[in-house]
């Protein structure tokens, strides 16, 4: 029989539940604090809970003793007689907000005639914490890069041996690949940083020109929008172009559409702001339409070269891409070259000379893979000609925008006298026509590319 006085037992019960509370709350601690709090509370609970009466009075006691964090406290004591208990004493504490169940199991020996001495023989009270937890599955590591022999032929770049990303991965993989090492990483970041610089140039231009009130600012707006357009599509093509064959074709065709629009935007700005009176008098009626036609031809040549990449020699593809672009640039730069040849020496002339030099340099690296041919396999990550092409073309674009902005502010009397009619509106209309035609060209070539891919898939 349990002869312990009721007052002593009440004090013992209170202290026992306080230490159980400390055990539960100690789970919110970390490191040494958790170990110390849990060990002490377990030890004192073990010392207190050695009598049958302690567990017998636990069931009614929880109705009186309230913990601030407990949403529900359930003490389950099952017995077939007044003196026999089940094999476990369970206290479930559920947090109201997180709804996480913490379970304290107090296993007791199962005996028909249970006595305190039997508990002492079993080693006392055992407290274990069990909380159902969702163990997060570790995400598999991203797949590595491939050799050039492991990817389709039209993905390969000359003299680039490794660093190709695998196809048909989740989109998340390709977006995150901007922060991984492969043969397109530098291409992605060169034009990504250039896009930020061009946005800064656009902000500077917006402070000095207002296209809503000044029609003469429309060609400058076309130049800036087309520069942002081709840079953004270039980033998308190099970032996501390895997802599949169809995605590769679609994004690079849109990249070529952006390049064609940039060619026309350059022609419009050069003609409108940099043309001298004699040049505008002789070629004013045909300059912009011819520039629009050459831009469409450049888009067609680039798309066709990409489409026939699998069957034509590399030099044929480069000729198909370089020659139309060279013709377009030779026509577009005409007003600037005529002004410089006439002895023009103002603030914008230096920027015009710089952008012409940058363009000629980037054309060389676009047409001829100089570094990777000299060191094949050593330029897989850094040193490719296309990377230098990106850098030089971005410098060319920045110099061109600054030169046009200076011409817009410094030659207003000249171009306001030469372009009194609706030539600003004509430049915008031709820009829309050029964009539409280039999109149709890209859609047509994409359909042919899809038919080619379907034919290849059926032949396998």
HUWOWO-V104561 format. One record per residue. N is the residue number from 1. SS is DSSP state (A for helix, B for strand, O for the rest). D_FIRST is the distance of its C-alpha to the first C-alpha in Angstrom with 2 decimals. Layout:
N;SS;D_FIRST / N;SS;D_FIRST
This chain:
1;O;0.00 / 2;O;3.73 / 3;O;6.06 / 4;O;9.06 / 5;O;11.96 / 6;A;13.51 / 7;A;16.80 / 8;A;15.66 / 9;A;14.00 / 10;A;17.30 / 11;A;19.35 / 12;A;17.50 / 13;A;18.01 / 14;A;21.61 / 15;A;22.39 / 16;A;20.87 / 17;A;23.23 / 18;A;26.07 / 19;A;25.94 / 20;A;25.80 / 21;A;28.83 / 22;A;30.52 / 23;A;30.07 / 24;A;31.75 / 25;A;34.49 / 26;A;35.17 / 27;A;36.74 / 28;A;39.64 / 29;O;40.34 / 30;O;42.38 / 31;A;42.74 / 32;A;41.11 / 33;A;39.63 / 34;A;37.62 / 35;A;36.40 / 36;A;35.32 / 37;A;33.57 / 38;A;31.71 / 39;A;30.65 / 40;A;29.33 / 41;A;27.45 / 42;A;25.93 / 43;A;24.88 / 44;A;23.16 / 45;A;21.47 / 46;A;20.17 / 47;A;18.88 / 48;A;17.12 / 49;O;15.67 / 50;O;13.30 / 51;O;9.94 / 52;A;9.06 / 53;A;9.29 / 54;A;12.72 / 55;A;14.10 / 56;A;12.83 / 57;O;14.69 / 58;A;17.60 / 59;A;19.40 / 60;A;20.10 / 61;A;20.52 / 62;O;23.66 / 63;O;25.49 / 64;O;25.42 / 65;O;25.94 / 66;O;29.52 / 67;O;31.31 / 68;O;35.13 / 69;O;35.82 / 70;O;33.41 / 71;O;35.19 / 72;O;32.33 / 73;B;28.65 / 74;B;26.88 / 75;B;23.18 / 76;B;22.69 / 77;O;19.34 / 78;O;19.95 / 79;O;17.60 / 80;O;18.53 / 81;O;15.32 / 82;O;12.56 / 83;O;10.34 / 84;O;13.38 / 85;O;15.45 / 86;O;19.04 / 87;O;20.52 / 88;B;21.68 / 89;B;20.95 / 90;B;24.41 / 91;B;25.82 / 92;B;29.53 / 93;B;31.70 / 94;B;35.24 / 95;O;38.02 / 96;O;40.19 / 97;O;43.52 / 98;O;43.24 / 99;O;40.90 / 100;O;39.27 / 101;B;35.76 / 102;B;33.48 / 103;B;30.48 / 104;B;27.37 / 105;B;25.53 / 106;B;22.07 / 107;B;21.65 / 108;O;18.29 / 109;O;18.00 / 110;O;18.29 / 111;O;15.98 / 112;O;15.20 / 113;O;11.81 / 114;O;10.81 / 115;O;8.44 / 116;A;9.23 / 117;A;11.32 / 118;A;13.36 / 119;A;14.34 / 120;A;15.44 / 121;A;17.55 / 122;O;19.31 / 123;O;20.56 / 124;O;18.50 / 125;O;19.74 / 126;B;23.31 / 127;B;25.35 / 128;B;28.72 / 129;B;31.38 / 130;B;33.50 / 131;O;36.32 / 132;O;39.01 / 133;O;42.23 / 134;O;45.79 / 135;O;47.32 / 136;O;50.99 / 137;O;53.38 / 138;O;55.87 / 139;O;59.31 / 140;O;61.81 / 141;O;64.38 / 142;O;67.76 / 143;O;70.35 / 144;O;72.83 / 145;O;76.54 / 146;B;79.08 / 147;B;82.41 / 148;A;85.61 / 149;A;85.89 / 150;A;82.55 / 151;O;83.54 / 152;O;86.28 / 153;A;89.75 / 154;A;90.36 / 155;A;87.30 / 156;O;88.82 / 157;O;90.70 / 158;O;93.44 / 159;O;92.44 / 160;O;88.78 / 161;O;86.93 / 162;B;83.23 / 163;B;80.81 / 164;B;81.04 / 165;O;78.02 / 166;O;76.86 / 167;O;77.74 / 168;O;75.59 / 169;O;72.62 / 170;O;70.69 / 171;A;72.54 / 172;A;69.84 / 173;A;70.79 / 174;A;74.40 / 175;A;73.60 / 176;A;71.34 / 177;A;73.96 / 178;A;75.87 / 179;A;73.45 / 180;O;73.76 / 181;O;76.52 / 182;O;79.04 / 183;O;82.78 / 184;O;82.69 / 185;A;80.50 / 186;A;83.44 / 187;A;85.41 / 188;A;82.56 / 189;A;82.19 / 190;A;85.89 / 191;A;86.51 / 192;A;83.17 / 193;A;84.14 / 194;A;87.67 / 195;A;86.33 / 196;A;84.65 / 197;A;87.92 / 198;A;89.89 / 199;A;87.58 / 200;A;88.35 / 201;A;92.06 / 202;A;91.67 / 203;A;90.12 / 204;A;93.08 / 205;A;95.51 / 206;A;93.81 / 207;A;94.48 / 208;A;98.20 / 209;O;98.93 / 210;O;98.01 / 211;O;98.80 / 212;O;98.16 / 213;O;101.11 / 214;O;103.27 / 215;A;104.55 / 216;A;105.77 / 217;A;102.16 / 218;A;101.51 / 219;A;102.72 / 220;A;100.49 / 221;A;97.57 / 222;A;98.42 / 223;A;98.49 / 224;A;95.07 / 225;A;93.42 / 226;A;94.89 / 227;A;93.77 / 228;A;90.18 / 229;A;90.41 / 230;A;91.53 / 231;A;89.09 / 232;A;86.08 / 233;A;87.10 / 234;A;87.63 / 235;A;84.07 / 236;A;82.75 / 237;A;84.89 / 238;A;83.84 / 239;A;80.17 / 240;A;79.68 / 241;O;82.69 / 242;O;80.80 / 243;O;78.54 / 244;O;80.97 / 245;A;84.67 / 246;A;85.16 / 247;A;83.33 / 248;A;85.39 / 249;A;88.62 / 250;A;87.65 / 251;A;86.54 / 252;A;89.48 / 253;A;91.91 / 254;A;90.51 / 255;A;90.88 / 256;A;94.56 / 257;A;94.92 / 258;A;93.64 / 259;A;96.12 / 260;A;98.96 / 261;A;98.01 / 262;A;97.96 / 263;A;101.44 / 264;A;102.74 / 265;A;100.99 / 266;A;102.63 / 267;A;106.02 / 268;A;105.69 / 269;A;104.78 / 270;A;107.51 / 271;A;110.18 / 272;A;109.27 / 273;A;108.84 / 274;A;110.70 / 275;O;113.79 / 276;O;117.13 / 277;A;119.70 / 278;A;121.89 / 279;A;119.03 / 280;A;117.71 / 281;A;121.21 / 282;A;121.75 / 283;A;118.32 / 284;O;116.69 / 285;O;117.04 / 286;O;115.62 / 287;A;113.23 / 288;A;110.02 / 289;A;110.64 / 290;A;111.42 / 291;A;108.32 / 292;A;106.22 / 293;A;107.83 / 294;A;107.28 / 295;A;103.63 / 296;A;103.19 / 297;A;105.06 / 298;A;102.77 / 299;A;99.71 / 300;A;101.25 / 301;A;102.10 / 302;A;98.62 / 303;A;96.89 / 304;A;99.28 / 305;A;98.85 / 306;A;95.06 / 307;A;95.45 / 308;A;97.81 / 309;A;95.81 / 310;A;94.88 / 311;O;98.48 / 312;O;100.79 / 313;O;101.33 / 314;A;99.68 / 315;A;103.02 / 316;A;104.04 / 317;A;100.84 / 318;A;101.35 / 319;A;104.95 / 320;A;103.87 / 321;A;101.46 / 322;A;103.45 / 323;A;106.94 / 324;A;106.14 / 325;A;103.99 / 326;A;106.79 / 327;A;109.34 / 328;A;107.12 / 329;A;106.59 / 330;A;110.31 / 331;A;111.11 / 332;A;108.35 / 333;O;109.21 / 334;A;112.88 / 335;A;112.98 / 336;A;111.22 / 337;A;113.42 / 338;A;116.55 / 339;A;115.60 / 340;A;114.84 / 341;A;118.11 / 342;O;119.94 / 343;O;118.87 / 344;O;115.86 / 345;O;114.11 / 346;O;111.57 / 347;A;107.87 / 348;A;106.83 / 349;A;109.20 / 350;A;106.98 / 351;A;103.98 / 352;A;106.18 / 353;A;107.34 / 354;A;103.79 / 355;A;102.51 / 356;A;105.45 / 357;A;104.76 / 358;A;101.05 / 359;A;101.91 / 360;A;104.37 / 361;A;101.84 / 362;A;99.03 / 363;A;101.48 / 364;A;102.14 / 365;A;98.48 / 366;A;97.92 / 367;A;100.79 / 368;O;100.47 / 369;O;97.20 / 370;A;98.59 / 371;A;95.54 / 372;A;93.60 / 373;A;96.79 / 374;A;97.32 / 375;O;93.72 / 376;O;92.35 / 377;O;88.59 / 378;O;88.19 / 379;O;88.33 / 380;O;85.59 / 381;O;83.51 / 382;O;85.98 / 383;O;89.76 / 384;O;90.73 / 385;A;93.96 / 386;A;92.25 / 387;A;89.96 / 388;A;93.00 / 389;A;94.60 / 390;A;91.70 / 391;A;91.95 / 392;A;95.72 / 393;A;95.78 / 394;A;93.24 / 395;A;95.44 / 396;A;98.43 / 397;A;96.76 / 398;A;95.74 / 399;A;99.29 / 400;A;100.75 / 401;A;98.67 / 402;A;99.55 / 403;A;103.23 / 404;A;103.27 / 405;A;101.51 / 406;A;104.15 / 407;A;106.89 / 408;A;105.40 / 409;A;105.63 / 410;A;108.81 / 411;O;111.10 / 412;A;110.56 / 413;A;114.23 / 414;A;115.22 / 415;A;112.83 / 416;A;113.07 / 417;A;116.81 / 418;A;116.54 / 419;O;113.83 / 420;O;114.87 / 421;O;114.23 / 422;O;111.07 / 423;A;110.55 / 424;A;107.06 / 425;A;106.16 / 426;A;107.90 / 427;A;105.78 / 428;A;102.58 / 429;A;103.86 / 430;A;104.80 / 431;A;101.39 / 432;A;99.82 / 433;A;102.29 / 434;A;101.60 / 435;A;97.86 / 436;A;98.26 / 437;A;100.61 / 438;A;98.41 / 439;A;95.36 / 440;A;97.39 / 441;A;98.46 / 442;A;94.88 / 443;A;93.76 / 444;A;96.62 / 445;A;95.90 / 446;A;92.17 / 447;A;93.03 / 448;A;95.19 / 449;A;92.44 / 450;A;89.93 / 451;A;92.47 / 452;A;92.90 / 453;A;89.17 / 454;A;88.89 / 455;A;91.80 / 456;A;90.23 / 457;A;86.92 / 458;A;88.70 / 459;A;90.72 / 460;O;87.67
